[in-house]
Amino acid sequence: MKTRVFCFASLLSAAALFCVSPLRAQERNEIGLVIGATVTPQRSLVGSAGALSFKPGLSLGAEYDRRIFDGARLAVSLGGDFLASPLDVKLDNPPSTVSRQYAFLFLTPHVRVKFRPGNPFEPWLLFGGGYARFLEAKPLSDPSFKQGTNTGALLFGGGFDTQPIVRLFGIPVGFRTEVRDFYSGSPHFGQPVHG
């Protein structure tokens, strides 16, 4: 019992030390949780008049930024994005020879440039590149289909941040609105596609 109490007290102490870190360190590091919608453009099947249409999907992720330059008009951060689909991206009425859904994972280091840091709204631009992984479902008519596609990915986007609005356990919390796009290789659908 004493061991459990000691472990619990140690964890609480570590959490308290983490939460009361100096304000300067909190200004240099940003951690974000991402929830949003994934919109996949339509693809055309090679050698056929058919097209693949995708339903919007849910995306969840996390991002980290470390500020490396802090000026009066401009701030530059280096960081990384992790974005994945917990629910597969589904095709709308796919043929039986085509994979009907896929999951994705993007892991992309990036550079973020913020304009007018310290103002109530801080606009920014983002550019990066890294790794993408797709896990496709087997088409109904092809049991020998090989799942899993690895490819590179480019990331670009923009948005704005707010100044911290509330403090939770001593940690300043603000909000971010953004639009991001990933340009990557394509999942393997079981048939060649354009795009």
GULOKE-537757 format. One record per residue (C-alpha): residue in three letters; residue number from 1; x, y, z negated; chain. Coordinates in Angstrom, 2 decimals. Each point is the difference from the previous one (the first is absolute). Example, Ala and Ser with C-alpha at 12.3 -4.5 7.8 and 13.67 -1.06 7.14 Angstrom:
// residues 2
<rec><residuo>ALA</residuo><num>1</num><east>12.30</east><north>-4.50</north><up>-7.80</up><cadena>A</cadena></rec>
<rec><residuo>SER</residuo><num>2</num><east>1.37</east><north>3.44</north><up>0.66</up><cadena>A</cadena></rec>
//
This chain:
// residues 195
<rec><residuo>MET</residuo><num>1</num><east>0.00</east><north>0.00</north><up>0.00</up><cadena>A</cadena></rec>
<rec><residuo>LYS</residuo><num>2</num><east>2.82</east><north>2.44</north><up>-0.88</up><cadena>A</cadena></rec>
<rec><residuo>THR</residuo><num>3</num><east>1.63</east><north>-0.69</north><up>3.37</up><cadena>A</cadena></rec>
<rec><residuo>ARG</residuo><num>4</num><east>-3.19</east><north>0.93</north><up>1.83</up><cadena>A</cadena></rec>
<rec><residuo>VAL</residuo><num>5</num><east>-0.40</east><north>3.21</north><up>-2.02</up><cadena>A</cadena></rec>
<rec><residuo>PHE</residuo><num>6</num><east>3.66</east><north>0.88</north><up>0.64</up><cadena>A</cadena></rec>
<rec><residuo>CYS</residuo><num>7</num><east>-0.38</east><north>-0.64</north><up>3.76</up><cadena>A</cadena></rec>
<rec><residuo>PHE</residuo><num>8</num><east>-3.20</east><north>2.07</north><up>0.10</up><cadena>A</cadena></rec>
<rec><residuo>ALA</residuo><num>9</num><east>1.66</east><north>2.85</north><up>-1.94</up><cadena>A</cadena></rec>
<rec><residuo>SER</residuo><num>10</num><east>3.04</east><north>-0.17</north><up>2.31</up><cadena>A</cadena></rec>
<rec><residuo>LEU</residuo><num>11</num><east>-2.21</east><north>0.21</north><up>3.09</up><cadena>A</cadena></rec>
<rec><residuo>LEU</residuo><num>12</num><east>-1.92</east><north>2.96</north><up>-1.46</up><cadena>A</cadena></rec>
<rec><residuo>SER</residuo><num>13</num><east>3.26</east><north>1.77</north><up>-0.87</up><cadena>A</cadena></rec>
<rec><residuo>ALA</residuo><num>14</num><east>1.39</east><north>-0.56</north><up>3.51</up><cadena>A</cadena></rec>
<rec><residuo>ALA</residuo><num>15</num><east>-3.23</east><north>1.29</north><up>1.54</up><cadena>A</cadena></rec>
<rec><residuo>ALA</residuo><num>16</num><east>0.07</east><north>3.07</north><up>-2.24</up><cadena>A</cadena></rec>
<rec><residuo>LEU</residuo><num>17</num><east>3.63</east><north>0.75</north><up>0.94</up><cadena>A</cadena></rec>
<rec><residuo>PHE</residuo><num>18</num><east>-0.89</east><north>-0.38</north><up>3.68</up><cadena>A</cadena></rec>
<rec><residuo>CYS</residuo><num>19</num><east>-2.98</east><north>2.33</north><up>-0.34</up><cadena>A</cadena></rec>
<rec><residuo>VAL</residuo><num>20</num><east>1.86</east><north>2.75</north><up>-1.86</up><cadena>A</cadena></rec>
<rec><residuo>SER</residuo><num>21</num><east>2.92</east><north>0.16</north><up>2.42</up><cadena>A</cadena></rec>
<rec><residuo>PRO</residuo><num>22</num><east>1.20</east><north>3.55</north><up>0.73</up><cadena>A</cadena></rec>
<rec><residuo>LEU</residuo><num>23</num><east>-2.24</east><north>2.09</north><up>2.22</up><cadena>A</cadena></rec>
<rec><residuo>ARG</residuo><num>24</num><east>2.90</east><north>0.59</north><up>2.40</up><cadena>A</cadena></rec>
<rec><residuo>ALA</residuo><num>25</num><east>0.25</east><north>-3.75</north><up>0.70</up><cadena>A</cadena></rec>
<rec><residuo>GLN</residuo><num>26</num><east>-3.74</east><north>-0.15</north><up>0.63</up><cadena>A</cadena></rec>
<rec><residuo>GLU</residuo><num>27</num><east>0.31</east><north>2.79</north><up>2.57</up><cadena>A</cadena></rec>
<rec><residuo>ARG</residuo><num>28</num><east>2.69</east><north>-1.91</north><up>1.90</up><cadena>A</cadena></rec>
<rec><residuo>ASN</residuo><num>29</num><east>-1.86</east><north>-3.32</north><up>0.17</up><cadena>A</cadena></rec>
<rec><residuo>GLU</residuo><num>30</num><east>-3.46</east><north>-0.63</north><up>1.43</up><cadena>A</cadena></rec>
<rec><residuo>ILE</residuo><num>31</num><east>-1.94</east><north>-3.24</north><up>-0.11</up><cadena>A</cadena></rec>
<rec><residuo>GLY</residuo><num>32</num><east>-3.24</east><north>-0.34</north><up>1.92</up><cadena>A</cadena></rec>
<rec><residuo>LEU</residuo><num>33</num><east>-2.72</east><north>-2.60</north><up>0.31</up><cadena>A</cadena></rec>
<rec><residuo>VAL</residuo><num>34</num><east>-1.72</east><north>-0.16</north><up>3.37</up><cadena>A</cadena></rec>
<rec><residuo>ILE</residuo><num>35</num><east>-3.51</east><north>-1.10</north><up>0.93</up><cadena>A</cadena></rec>
<rec><residuo>GLY</residuo><num>36</num><east>-1.39</east><north>0.61</north><up>3.47</up><cadena>A</cadena></rec>
<rec><residuo>ALA</residuo><num>37</num><east>-1.44</east><north>-1.30</north><up>3.21</up><cadena>A</cadena></rec>
<rec><residuo>THR</residuo><num>38</num><east>1.89</east><north>-1.69</north><up>2.81</up><cadena>A</cadena></rec>
<rec><residuo>VAL</residuo><num>39</num><east>-1.06</east><north>0.77</north><up>3.55</up><cadena>A</cadena></rec>
<rec><residuo>THR</residuo><num>40</num><east>1.54</east><north>-2.20</north><up>2.71</up><cadena>A</cadena></rec>
<rec><residuo>PRO</residuo><num>41</num><east>-0.22</east><north>1.12</north><up>3.65</up><cadena>A</cadena></rec>
<rec><residuo>GLN</residuo><num>42</num><east>-1.74</east><north>-2.21</north><up>2.55</up><cadena>A</cadena></rec>
<rec><residuo>ARG</residuo><num>43</num><east>2.22</east><north>-2.36</north><up>2.02</up><cadena>A</cadena></rec>
<rec><residuo>SER</residuo><num>44</num><east>-0.52</east><north>-1.40</north><up>3.51</up><cadena>A</cadena></rec>
<rec><residuo>LEU</residuo><num>45</num><east>0.63</east><north>-3.65</north><up>0.81</up><cadena>A</cadena></rec>
<rec><residuo>VAL</residuo><num>46</num><east>2.57</east><north>-0.55</north><up>2.76</up><cadena>A</cadena></rec>
<rec><residuo>GLY</residuo><num>47</num><east>-1.49</east><north>-1.49</north><up>3.21</up><cadena>A</cadena></rec>
<rec><residuo>SER</residuo><num>48</num><east>-3.58</east><north>0.43</north><up>-1.18</up><cadena>A</cadena></rec>
<rec><residuo>ALA</residuo><num>49</num><east>-2.63</east><north>2.70</north><up>-0.19</up><cadena>A</cadena></rec>
<rec><residuo>GLY</residuo><num>50</num><east>-0.48</east><north>-0.78</north><up>-3.70</up><cadena>A</cadena></rec>
<rec><residuo>ALA</residuo><num>51</num><east>1.00</east><north>2.27</north><up>-2.84</up><cadena>A</cadena></rec>
<rec><residuo>LEU</residuo><num>52</num><east>0.60</east><north>-0.52</north><up>-3.70</up><cadena>A</cadena></rec>
<rec><residuo>SER</residuo><num>53</num><east>-1.82</east><north>2.36</north><up>-2.36</up><cadena>A</cadena></rec>
<rec><residuo>PHE</residuo><num>54</num><east>0.90</east><north>0.16</north><up>-3.69</up><cadena>A</cadena></rec>
<rec><residuo>LYS</residuo><num>55</num><east>-2.17</east><north>0.77</north><up>-3.01</up><cadena>A</cadena></rec>
<rec><residuo>PRO</residuo><num>56</num><east>1.38</east><north>2.57</north><up>-2.48</up><cadena>A</cadena></rec>
<rec><residuo>GLY</residuo><num>57</num><east>1.80</east><north>-1.62</north><up>-2.94</up><cadena>A</cadena></rec>
<rec><residuo>LEU</residuo><num>58</num><east>1.02</east><north>0.92</north><up>-3.54</up><cadena>A</cadena></rec>
<rec><residuo>SER</residuo><num>59</num><east>3.63</east><north>0.92</north><up>-0.71</up><cadena>A</cadena></rec>
<rec><residuo>LEU</residuo><num>60</num><east>1.73</east><north>0.14</north><up>-3.38</up><cadena>A</cadena></rec>
<rec><residuo>GLY</residuo><num>61</num><east>3.53</east><north>1.06</north><up>-0.70</up><cadena>A</cadena></rec>
<rec><residuo>ALA</residuo><num>62</num><east>2.55</east><north>1.83</north><up>-2.05</up><cadena>A</cadena></rec>
<rec><residuo>GLU</residuo><num>63</num><east>2.61</east><north>2.62</north><up>0.80</up><cadena>A</cadena></rec>
<rec><residuo>TYR</residuo><num>64</num><east>3.03</east><north>1.44</north><up>-1.77</up><cadena>A</cadena></rec>
<rec><residuo>ASP</residuo><num>65</num><east>1.89</east><north>3.22</north><up>0.74</up><cadena>A</cadena></rec>
<rec><residuo>ARG</residuo><num>66</num><east>3.21</east><north>1.41</north><up>-1.51</up><cadena>A</cadena></rec>
<rec><residuo>ARG</residuo><num>67</num><east>0.58</east><north>3.71</north><up>0.64</up><cadena>A</cadena></rec>
<rec><residuo>ILE</residuo><num>68</num><east>3.52</east><north>0.64</north><up>1.32</up><cadena>A</cadena></rec>
<rec><residuo>PHE</residuo><num>69</num><east>-0.34</east><north>3.68</north><up>0.94</up><cadena>A</cadena></rec>
<rec><residuo>ASP</residuo><num>70</num><east>-2.15</east><north>2.59</north><up>-1.73</up><cadena>A</cadena></rec>
<rec><residuo>GLY</residuo><num>71</num><east>-0.16</east><north>3.49</north><up>1.52</up><cadena>A</cadena></rec>
<rec><residuo>ALA</residuo><num>72</num><east>-2.43</east><north>2.87</north><up>-0.34</up><cadena>A</cadena></rec>
<rec><residuo>ARG</residuo><num>73</num><east>-1.63</east><north>-0.68</north><up>3.40</up><cadena>A</cadena></rec>
<rec><residuo>LEU</residuo><num>74</num><east>0.90</east><north>-3.63</north><up>0.65</up><cadena>A</cadena></rec>
<rec><residuo>ALA</residuo><num>75</num><east>0.49</east><north>-3.24</north><up>-1.95</up><cadena>A</cadena></rec>
<rec><residuo>VAL</residuo><num>76</num><east>1.37</east><north>-3.24</north><up>1.47</up><cadena>A</cadena></rec>
<rec><residuo>SER</residuo><num>77</num><east>-0.57</east><north>-3.46</north><up>-1.50</up><cadena>A</cadena></rec>
<rec><residuo>LEU</residuo><num>78</num><east>1.15</east><north>-3.50</north><up>0.87</up><cadena>A</cadena></rec>
<rec><residuo>GLY</residuo><num>79</num><east>-2.33</east><north>-2.86</north><up>-0.78</up><cadena>A</cadena></rec>
<rec><residuo>GLY</residuo><num>80</num><east>-1.76</east><north>-3.13</north><up>1.05</up><cadena>A</cadena></rec>
<rec><residuo>ASP</residuo><num>81</num><east>-3.51</east><north>-1.15</north><up>0.86</up><cadena>A</cadena></rec>
<rec><residuo>PHE</residuo><num>82</num><east>-1.63</east><north>-3.36</north><up>-0.60</up><cadena>A</cadena></rec>
<rec><residuo>LEU</residuo><num>83</num><east>-3.36</east><north>-0.47</north><up>1.72</up><cadena>A</cadena></rec>
<rec><residuo>ALA</residuo><num>84</num><east>-1.99</east><north>-3.21</north><up>0.40</up><cadena>A</cadena></rec>
<rec><residuo>SER</residuo><num>85</num><east>-3.47</east><north>-1.23</north><up>0.86</up><cadena>A</cadena></rec>
<rec><residuo>PRO</residuo><num>86</num><east>-1.51</east><north>-1.96</north><up>-2.86</up><cadena>A</cadena></rec>
<rec><residuo>LEU</residuo><num>87</num><east>-2.92</east><north>-0.81</north><up>2.29</up><cadena>A</cadena></rec>
<rec><residuo>ASP</residuo><num>88</num><east>0.90</east><north>-1.15</north><up>3.48</up><cadena>A</cadena></rec>
<rec><residuo>VAL</residuo><num>89</num><east>-0.49</east><north>2.21</north><up>3.03</up><cadena>A</cadena></rec>
<rec><residuo>LYS</residuo><num>90</num><east>-2.81</east><north>-1.72</north><up>1.88</up><cadena>A</cadena></rec>
<rec><residuo>LEU</residuo><num>91</num><east>-0.75</east><north>0.00</north><up>3.72</up><cadena>A</cadena></rec>
<rec><residuo>ASP</residuo><num>92</num><east>-3.49</east><north>0.79</north><up>1.21</up><cadena>A</cadena></rec>
<rec><residuo>ASN</residuo><num>93</num><east>-1.31</east><north>-3.01</north><up>2.02</up><cadena>A</cadena></rec>
<rec><residuo>PRO</residuo><num>94</num><east>3.35</east><north>-1.57</north><up>1.01</up><cadena>A</cadena></rec>
<rec><residuo>PRO</residuo><num>95</num><east>0.18</east><north>-2.81</north><up>2.59</up><cadena>A</cadena></rec>
<rec><residuo>SER</residuo><num>96</num><east>0.72</east><north>-3.45</north><up>-1.47</up><cadena>A</cadena></rec>
<rec><residuo>THR</residuo><num>97</num><east>3.51</east><north>0.06</north><up>1.53</up><cadena>A</cadena></rec>
<rec><residuo>VAL</residuo><num>98</num><east>0.99</east><north>3.13</north><up>-1.97</up><cadena>A</cadena></rec>
<rec><residuo>SER</residuo><num>99</num><east>0.93</east><north>0.38</north><up>-3.66</up><cadena>A</cadena></rec>
<rec><residuo>ARG</residuo><num>100</num><east>-3.07</east><north>1.43</north><up>-1.75</up><cadena>A</cadena></rec>
<rec><residuo>GLN</residuo><num>101</num><east>1.79</east><north>1.89</north><up>-2.80</up><cadena>A</cadena></rec>
<rec><residuo>TYR</residuo><num>102</num><east>3.37</east><north>0.92</north><up>-1.43</up><cadena>A</cadena></rec>
<rec><residuo>ALA</residuo><num>103</num><east>1.56</east><north>1.43</north><up>-3.12</up><cadena>A</cadena></rec>
<rec><residuo>PHE</residuo><num>104</num><east>2.88</east><north>2.49</north><up>0.02</up><cadena>A</cadena></rec>
<rec><residuo>LEU</residuo><num>105</num><east>2.79</east><north>1.31</north><up>-2.19</up><cadena>A</cadena></rec>
<rec><residuo>PHE</residuo><num>106</num><east>2.16</east><north>3.07</north><up>0.70</up><cadena>A</cadena></rec>
<rec><residuo>LEU</residuo><num>107</num><east>3.16</east><north>0.86</north><up>-1.93</up><cadena>A</cadena></rec>
<rec><residuo>THR</residuo><num>108</num><east>1.44</east><north>3.26</north><up>1.32</up><cadena>A</cadena></rec>
<rec><residuo>PRO</residuo><num>109</num><east>2.64</east><north>2.34</north><up>-1.46</up><cadena>A</cadena></rec>
<rec><residuo>HIS</residuo><num>110</num><east>-0.71</east><north>3.64</north><up>0.87</up><cadena>A</cadena></rec>
<rec><residuo>VAL</residuo><num>111</num><east>0.96</east><north>3.68</north><up>-0.24</up><cadena>A</cadena></rec>
<rec><residuo>ARG</residuo><num>112</num><east>-2.69</east><north>2.41</north><up>-1.25</up><cadena>A</cadena></rec>
<rec><residuo>VAL</residuo><num>113</num><east>0.32</east><north>3.78</north><up>0.53</up><cadena>A</cadena></rec>
<rec><residuo>LYS</residuo><num>114</num><east>-2.24</east><north>2.18</north><up>-2.19</up><cadena>A</cadena></rec>
<rec><residuo>PHE</residuo><num>115</num><east>-0.69</east><north>3.60</north><up>0.89</up><cadena>A</cadena></rec>
<rec><residuo>ARG</residuo><num>116</num><east>-0.61</east><north>2.63</north><up>-2.69</up><cadena>A</cadena></rec>
<rec><residuo>PRO</residuo><num>117</num><east>0.80</east><north>-2.25</north><up>-3.00</up><cadena>A</cadena></rec>
<rec><residuo>GLY</residuo><num>118</num><east>-1.49</east><north>1.28</north><up>-3.23</up><cadena>A</cadena></rec>
<rec><residuo>ASN</residuo><num>119</num><east>-3.13</east><north>1.49</north><up>1.63</up><cadena>A</cadena></rec>
<rec><residuo>PRO</residuo><num>120</num><east>-3.45</east><north>-1.39</north><up>-0.87</up><cadena>A</cadena></rec>
<rec><residuo>PHE</residuo><num>121</num><east>-0.07</east><north>-1.88</north><up>3.34</up><cadena>A</cadena></rec>
<rec><residuo>GLU</residuo><num>122</num><east>3.26</east><north>-1.33</north><up>1.42</up><cadena>A</cadena></rec>
<rec><residuo>PRO</residuo><num>123</num><east>-0.22</east><north>-1.05</north><up>3.68</up><cadena>A</cadena></rec>
<rec><residuo>TRP</residuo><num>124</num><east>2.48</east><north>-2.63</north><up>1.16</up><cadena>A</cadena></rec>
<rec><residuo>LEU</residuo><num>125</num><east>1.18</east><north>-2.10</north><up>2.95</up><cadena>A</cadena></rec>
<rec><residuo>LEU</residuo><num>126</num><east>1.33</east><north>-3.55</north><up>-0.15</up><cadena>A</cadena></rec>
<rec><residuo>PHE</residuo><num>127</num><east>2.13</east><north>-2.14</north><up>2.30</up><cadena>A</cadena></rec>
<rec><residuo>GLY</residuo><num>128</num><east>1.54</east><north>-3.43</north><up>-0.53</up><cadena>A</cadena></rec>
<rec><residuo>GLY</residuo><num>129</num><east>0.42</east><north>-3.52</north><up>1.24</up><cadena>A</cadena></rec>
<rec><residuo>GLY</residuo><num>130</num><east>0.41</east><north>-3.53</north><up>-1.24</up><cadena>A</cadena></rec>
<rec><residuo>TYR</residuo><num>131</num><east>-1.63</east><north>-3.42</north><up>-0.03</up><cadena>A</cadena></rec>
<rec><residuo>ALA</residuo><num>132</num><east>-3.46</east><north>-1.32</north><up>0.92</up><cadena>A</cadena></rec>
<rec><residuo>ARG</residuo><num>133</num><east>-1.41</east><north>-3.48</north><up>-0.57</up><cadena>A</cadena></rec>
<rec><residuo>PHE</residuo><num>134</num><east>-3.23</east><north>-1.36</north><up>1.46</up><cadena>A</cadena></rec>
<rec><residuo>LEU</residuo><num>135</num><east>-1.68</east><north>-3.25</north><up>-1.02</up><cadena>A</cadena></rec>
<rec><residuo>GLU</residuo><num>136</num><east>-2.54</east><north>-1.06</north><up>2.61</up><cadena>A</cadena></rec>
<rec><residuo>ALA</residuo><num>137</num><east>-2.82</east><north>-2.52</north><up>-0.38</up><cadena>A</cadena></rec>
<rec><residuo>LYS</residuo><num>138</num><east>0.11</east><north>-3.01</north><up>2.34</up><cadena>A</cadena></rec>
<rec><residuo>PRO</residuo><num>139</num><east>-2.34</east><north>0.27</north><up>3.00</up><cadena>A</cadena></rec>
<rec><residuo>LEU</residuo><num>140</num><east>-2.87</east><north>-2.48</north><up>-0.16</up><cadena>A</cadena></rec>
<rec><residuo>SER</residuo><num>141</num><east>1.08</east><north>-1.74</north><up>3.23</up><cadena>A</cadena></rec>
<rec><residuo>ASP</residuo><num>142</num><east>3.77</east><north>-0.12</north><up>-0.73</up><cadena>A</cadena></rec>
<rec><residuo>PRO</residuo><num>143</num><east>1.00</east><north>-2.05</north><up>-3.09</up><cadena>A</cadena></rec>
<rec><residuo>SER</residuo><num>144</num><east>3.71</east><north>0.12</north><up>1.02</up><cadena>A</cadena></rec>
<rec><residuo>PHE</residuo><num>145</num><east>0.07</east><north>3.83</north><up>-0.27</up><cadena>A</cadena></rec>
<rec><residuo>LYS</residuo><num>146</num><east>3.10</east><north>1.28</north><up>-1.86</up><cadena>A</cadena></rec>
<rec><residuo>GLN</residuo><num>147</num><east>-0.89</east><north>2.60</north><up>-2.63</up><cadena>A</cadena></rec>
<rec><residuo>GLY</residuo><num>148</num><east>2.14</east><north>2.93</north><up>-1.12</up><cadena>A</cadena></rec>
<rec><residuo>THR</residuo><num>149</num><east>1.57</east><north>2.83</north><up>1.98</up><cadena>A</cadena></rec>
<rec><residuo>ASN</residuo><num>150</num><east>2.90</east><north>2.15</north><up>-1.22</up><cadena>A</cadena></rec>
<rec><residuo>THR</residuo><num>151</num><east>0.72</east><north>3.31</north><up>1.70</up><cadena>A</cadena></rec>
<rec><residuo>GLY</residuo><num>152</num><east>1.38</east><north>3.47</north><up>-0.55</up><cadena>A</cadena></rec>
<rec><residuo>ALA</residuo><num>153</num><east>-2.21</east><north>2.98</north><up>-0.78</up><cadena>A</cadena></rec>
<rec><residuo>LEU</residuo><num>154</num><east>0.16</east><north>3.79</north><up>0.33</up><cadena>A</cadena></rec>
<rec><residuo>LEU</residuo><num>155</num><east>-1.92</east><north>2.14</north><up>-2.47</up><cadena>A</cadena></rec>
<rec><residuo>PHE</residuo><num>156</num><east>-1.10</east><north>3.61</north><up>0.39</up><cadena>A</cadena></rec>
<rec><residuo>GLY</residuo><num>157</num><east>-2.61</east><north>2.11</north><up>-1.69</up><cadena>A</cadena></rec>
<rec><residuo>GLY</residuo><num>158</num><east>-0.93</east><north>3.15</north><up>-1.81</up><cadena>A</cadena></rec>
<rec><residuo>GLY</residuo><num>159</num><east>-2.19</east><north>1.33</north><up>-2.75</up><cadena>A</cadena></rec>
<rec><residuo>PHE</residuo><num>160</num><east>0.01</east><north>2.14</north><up>-3.10</up><cadena>A</cadena></rec>
<rec><residuo>ASP</residuo><num>161</num><east>0.54</east><north>-0.49</north><up>-3.72</up><cadena>A</cadena></rec>
<rec><residuo>THR</residuo><num>162</num><east>-1.60</east><north>1.87</north><up>-2.89</up><cadena>A</cadena></rec>
<rec><residuo>GLN</residuo><num>163</num><east>1.84</east><north>1.17</north><up>-3.06</up><cadena>A</cadena></rec>
<rec><residuo>PRO</residuo><num>164</num><east>-0.57</east><north>-2.25</north><up>-3.03</up><cadena>A</cadena></rec>
<rec><residuo>ILE</residuo><num>165</num><east>-3.62</east><north>0.32</north><up>-1.09</up><cadena>A</cadena></rec>
<rec><residuo>VAL</residuo><num>166</num><east>0.03</east><north>-2.18</north><up>-3.12</up><cadena>A</cadena></rec>
<rec><residuo>ARG</residuo><num>167</num><east>2.53</east><north>-1.68</north><up>-2.25</up><cadena>A</cadena></rec>
<rec><residuo>LEU</residuo><num>168</num><east>-0.45</east><north>-3.68</north><up>-0.84</up><cadena>A</cadena></rec>
<rec><residuo>PHE</residuo><num>169</num><east>2.24</east><north>-1.12</north><up>-2.86</up><cadena>A</cadena></rec>
<rec><residuo>GLY</residuo><num>170</num><east>2.28</east><north>2.96</north><up>0.70</up><cadena>A</cadena></rec>
<rec><residuo>ILE</residuo><num>171</num><east>0.32</east><north>-0.80</north><up>3.72</up><cadena>A</cadena></rec>
<rec><residuo>PRO</residuo><num>172</num><east>-1.18</east><north>2.76</north><up>2.37</up><cadena>A</cadena></rec>
<rec><residuo>VAL</residuo><num>173</num><east>-2.58</east><north>-1.28</north><up>2.51</up><cadena>A</cadena></rec>
<rec><residuo>GLY</residuo><num>174</num><east>-0.91</east><north>1.76</north><up>3.24</up><cadena>A</cadena></rec>
<rec><residuo>PHE</residuo><num>175</num><east>-1.73</east><north>-1.09</north><up>3.19</up><cadena>A</cadena></rec>
<rec><residuo>ARG</residuo><num>176</num><east>1.14</east><north>-0.57</north><up>3.57</up><cadena>A</cadena></rec>
<rec><residuo>THR</residuo><num>177</num><east>-2.00</east><north>0.07</north><up>3.22</up><cadena>A</cadena></rec>
<rec><residuo>GLU</residuo><num>178</num><east>1.78</east><north>-1.48</north><up>2.99</up><cadena>A</cadena></rec>
<rec><residuo>VAL</residuo><num>179</num><east>-0.21</east><north>-1.52</north><up>3.44</up><cadena>A</cadena></rec>
<rec><residuo>ARG</residuo><num>180</num><east>2.69</east><north>-2.53</north><up>0.93</up><cadena>A</cadena></rec>
<rec><residuo>ASP</residuo><num>181</num><east>0.60</east><north>-2.08</north><up>3.07</up><cadena>A</cadena></rec>
<rec><residuo>PHE</residuo><num>182</num><east>2.14</east><north>-3.08</north><up>0.49</up><cadena>A</cadena></rec>
<rec><residuo>TYR</residuo><num>183</num><east>1.33</east><north>-0.83</north><up>3.45</up><cadena>A</cadena></rec>
<rec><residuo>SER</residuo><num>184</num><east>1.14</east><north>-3.61</north><up>0.07</up><cadena>A</cadena></rec>
<rec><residuo>GLY</residuo><num>185</num><east>0.08</east><north>-3.17</north><up>1.99</up><cadena>A</cadena></rec>
<rec><residuo>SER</residuo><num>186</num><east>-3.26</east><north>-1.86</north><up>0.43</up><cadena>A</cadena></rec>
<rec><residuo>PRO</residuo><num>187</num><east>-1.34</east><north>-3.01</north><up>-1.86</up><cadena>A</cadena></rec>
<rec><residuo>HIS</residuo><num>188</num><east>-0.07</east><north>-3.23</north><up>2.01</up><cadena>A</cadena></rec>
<rec><residuo>PHE</residuo><num>189</num><east>-3.62</east><north>-0.50</north><up>1.06</up><cadena>A</cadena></rec>
<rec><residuo>GLY</residuo><num>190</num><east>0.38</east><north>-3.25</north><up>1.93</up><cadena>A</cadena></rec>
<rec><residuo>GLN</residuo><num>191</num><east>-0.25</east><north>1.84</north><up>3.32</up><cadena>A</cadena></rec>
<rec><residuo>PRO</residuo><num>192</num><east>2.16</east><north>2.85</north><up>1.36</up><cadena>A</cadena></rec>
<rec><residuo>VAL</residuo><num>193</num><east>-1.38</east><north>3.49</north><up>-0.54</up><cadena>A</cadena></rec>
<rec><residuo>HIS</residuo><num>194</num><east>0.81</east><north>3.48</north><up>1.33</up><cadena>A</cadena></rec>
<rec><residuo>GLY</residuo><num>195</num><east>1.17</east><north>2.52</north><up>-2.58</up><cadena>A</cadena></rec>
//
